[in-house]
Amino acid sequence: MHYETRLREGVEEESYPLVMKILAEAAIQEVFTSGAQRCLERMYSAVVDDAAERIMDALDILVHDGYLEADADGYRFPSRLLKDFWAARFRGHHRPLESR
């Protein structure tokens, strides 16, 4: 619960759902890929005008705070403990972004 509370306090209310989708994807799929990022951008472009910018801001926050790190394939959890926490949180109800 601490991780979610900390994130909720650290990001804008409108960006919080994006952060959660990014974390879910990275936890369940092992990586948040550029393809998943494009899918998320398409989904949110219908709701907000600046979806791409919000996603990049969310990724910057997640990397800065140590939740994710960038690698050649996308963004991953550097910590197995964090990955397992978020995977348990989203297991059973996260549909991969690229299959939507």
N, C-alpha and C positions, 0 to 999 in steps of 0.2 A: 504494500500500500504506500510505503514511503516513496518509491520510485514514481508512482503515478501522481502523488500529491506534489512532489518536487517539480515534475514536468508541468502540471497544471498551473503552478505558480510562476513558472519560468517562461511560458509562451503565451501569446495572445489567445484569447478565447476562440477566435475564429480559426486559428491555426492548430489548436489542440487535436481536432479529429485527424488532421493530416499527419501529425506526429505519431498518433496512435496507429494509423494505417502503415506508416513507414516502419515502425517498430514491429508490428505484427508480421509484415512481409519479411523483414530481415530475420526475425526469429523463426518463423515457420518454413520459409524457403531457403534459409541459411545466408541469403544475400538480398539486398535491395538493389536490383539491377537498373540500368538505364531504361530498359524496356518497361519495367514496372513503374519507373518514374514517369515515363510518357503516358502510360495508362492512367496513373493517378492524376496527371495533369489534365487529360481529356475528361475524366470524371468530374473534376472540380471546376473546370473552365465553364461549365454550365451554371455553376453556382456563384463563382467569384471571377472578377476580371483579371486578377493578378495571380492566378493559380501557380504558374511556373515560379514566380518570385517567392511566393509563400512556401512552396516546397523547398526551394534552395535555402531560404531562411531557416526552415525547420531542420534541414540537414546540417546547416552550419551550427545550430544550437546543439543538436544531438552529437556531432563530432566534438565540438568545444567542451561539452559536459562529460565526454567520455563514454557515452552510450554506444556510439558507432565509430568506426574508422573506415576511411576510404582505401580501397585497393583496386587492382586492375579490373575486377569484375563488378564493382559497385561499392556498397557499404555493408559492413559486417560488424557484429559484436566482437570487440576485442576480448571480452570477458565471457567465459563459458557460464559463469554464475548468472550474469545479466541475461544472456541469451536464454538460458533455461527458465529463468523467472518469467520473461516475456512469452516464451513458447508455451509455458503452462497457462499463462493468462489468456492467450488467444487460441489455444488448441481446441479444435472442435467447432469453431465458428468463423475462422478466417478463410476466405476463398482467395487463392492467389490472384493478384492484380492482373496478370497477363492472361488469365482464363476468364475474365469478365467481359 
